[in-house]
């Protein structure tokens, strides 16, 4: 890899899950940037357009709806990540949904599909 199609931003306030996601995706050849807050996500987006954003729909006290809408408007594939039953609320708006805790294999398959990475 090595181009825009392999760049993923993982936005989640759970440091352990964010790190696990990064490691799993890096082992598959993706370049991954972690963001714990909306400000960190915005900074990452300003530096380089990602192929995919994994966006936790609840970032502590921050609501990710505005960033979610911006990513959609910019045509950046978004996987809505949630640990609650509200996944149905995002299923029609997101390109994909991922419910915590998730299997690393499912994560990789989802990101490859959204980034349209060929095996």
C-alpha positions in Angstrom: 0.0 0.0 0.0 1.3 3.5 0.6 -1.4 5.9 -0.8 -4.6 7.6 0.2 -6.5 4.3 -0.1 -4.6 2.9 2.9 -5.0 5.7 5.4 -7.5 5.2 8.2 -8.5 7.5 11.1 -9.7 5.7 14.2 -11.7 8.1 16.4 -12.6 6.7 19.8 -12.2 7.8 23.4 -11.4 4.3 24.5 -7.6 4.2 24.3 -7.4 0.4 24.5 -9.8 -0.2 21.7 -8.2 2.6 19.6 -4.8 1.0 20.0 -6.0 -2.5 19.3 -7.7 -1.2 16.1 -4.6 0.6 15.0 -2.4 -2.5 15.6 -4.8 -4.9 13.8 -5.1 -2.5 10.8 -1.3 -1.8 10.6 -0.7 -5.5 10.5 -2.9 -5.6 7.4 -0.8 -2.8 5.8 -2.9 0.2 6.6 -1.5 3.5 7.9 -3.6 4.5 10.9 -4.0 7.7 12.9 -5.6 7.6 16.3 -7.8 10.4 17.6 -9.3 10.5 21.1 -11.3 13.7 20.6 -13.1 15.6 17.9 -10.3 18.2 17.8 -7.7 15.4 17.2 -9.9 14.0 14.5 -10.2 17.4 12.8 -6.4 17.8 13.0 -5.9 14.4 11.3 -8.4 15.3 8.6 -6.7 18.6 7.9 -3.4 16.8 7.3 -4.6 14.1 4.9 -7.8 12.8 3.4 -8.5 9.3 4.8 -9.9 6.4 2.9 -12.0 5.4 5.9 -12.9 6.9 9.3 -14.0 4.7 12.1 -16.0 7.1 14.2 -17.2 6.3 17.8 -20.7 7.9 17.9 -20.2 8.8 21.6 -16.9 10.4 22.4 -17.3 10.9 26.2 -19.1 14.2 26.5 -18.6 15.1 22.9 -21.3 14.3 20.3 -19.8 13.2 17.0 -22.9 14.1 14.8 -21.3 17.3 13.3 -18.1 15.5 12.3 -20.2 12.6 11.0 -22.2 14.9 8.8 -19.0 16.6 7.5 -17.4 13.3 6.6 -20.6 12.3 4.7 -20.7 15.7 2.9 -17.0 15.2 1.9 -17.7 11.7 0.6 -15.4 10.0 3.1 -16.7 6.5 4.0 -17.6 6.4 7.7 -18.1 3.3 9.9 -20.2 4.3 12.9 -18.8 2.5 15.9 -21.0 2.1 19.0 -21.2 0.1 22.2 -24.9 0.8 22.5 -28.1 -0.5 20.9 -28.4 2.8 19.0 -26.5 1.3 16.1 -29.8 1.2 14.1 -29.9 5.0 14.4 -26.7 5.2 12.4 -27.2 2.2 10.0 -29.0 4.3 7.4 -26.6 7.2 7.6 -23.2 5.5 7.9 -21.5 3.5 5.2 -21.2 0.7 7.8 -21.7 0.1 11.5 -19.5 -1.7 13.9 -20.7 -2.7 17.4 -18.3 -2.9 20.3 -16.7 -5.2 21.2 -15.9 -6.2 17.7 -13.9 -9.1 16.2 -10.6 -7.9 14.6 -11.3 -10.0 11.5 -14.6 -8.1 11.1 -12.8 -4.8 11.5 -10.3 -5.6 8.8 -13.0 -6.9 6.4 -15.1 -3.8 6.9 -12.2 -1.4 6.4 -11.0 -3.2 3.3 -14.5 -3.1 1.9 -15.0 0.6 2.6 -11.5 1.5 1.3 -12.1 -0.8 -1.7 -8.8 -2.6 -1.1 -8.1 -5.5 -3.4 -6.8 -8.7 -1.8 
